[in-house]
């Protein structure tokens, strides 16, 4: 009985995480299209920083998955949610300011597309 509940929880977690990733990707695409339409460079930089934060969040989660879990602090589903929220906050903090530099590289590349649209 307990193993079937754990299996259901794992499927729900996987579906939620997949939905979150798809929503984050579509959110970036929508922001990028809006920025290109408005030709707003500040919004483009915000979109690039947002994508960098999503990337760092995914990287942190992969790193966290390699750490062996202890039976001592098994908090169950609540602990998993808390850890996901904490990891997301870490990613946001890590990308503040100059971050990893990924946002600046993306901005540099994507801003060329905005200037080309303006010239036409």
RAHU-V520341 format. One record per residue. N is the residue number from 0. SS is DSSP state (A for helix, B for strand, O for the rest). NEAR is the number of other ideal C-beta (glycine too) atoms within 8 Angstrom. Layout:
BEGIN
N:SS:NEAR, N:SS:NEAR
END
This chain:
BEGIN
0:O:4, 1:A:5, 2:A:6, 3:A:7, 4:A:8, 5:A:8, 6:A:8, 7:A:8, 8:A:9, 9:A:8, 10:A:8, 11:A:8, 12:A:9, 13:A:8, 14:A:8, 15:A:8, 16:A:8, 17:A:8, 18:A:8, 19:A:8, 20:A:9, 21:A:8, 22:A:8, 23:A:9, 24:A:8, 25:A:8, 26:A:9, 27:A:12, 28:A:8, 29:A:8, 30:A:12, 31:A:11, 32:A:8, 33:A:9, 34:A:13, 35:A:10, 36:A:6, 37:A:7, 38:O:9, 39:O:7, 40:A:8, 41:A:6, 42:A:11, 43:A:14, 44:A:10, 45:A:9, 46:A:12, 47:A:14, 48:A:11, 49:A:11, 50:A:12, 51:A:14, 52:A:12, 53:A:11, 54:A:9, 55:A:13, 56:A:11, 57:A:9, 58:A:9, 59:A:12, 60:A:10, 61:A:8, 62:A:8, 63:A:9, 64:A:6, 65:O:5, 66:O:6, 67:O:3, 68:O:5, 69:O:6, 70:O:4, 71:O:4, 72:O:5, 73:O:8, 74:O:7, 75:A:6, 76:A:6, 77:A:7, 78:A:10, 79:A:10, 80:A:8, 81:A:9, 82:A:9, 83:A:9, 84:A:8, 85:A:8, 86:A:12, 87:A:9, 88:A:8, 89:A:9, 90:A:14, 91:A:9, 92:A:7, 93:A:10, 94:O:12, 95:O:6, 96:O:3, 97:O:4, 98:O:14, 99:O:8, 100:O:7, 101:A:11, 102:A:14, 103:A:10, 104:A:8, 105:A:11, 106:A:11, 107:A:8, 108:A:8, 109:A:11, 110:A:10, 111:A:8, 112:A:9, 113:A:13, 114:A:8, 115:A:8, 116:A:9, 117:A:7, 118:A:5, 119:O:4
END
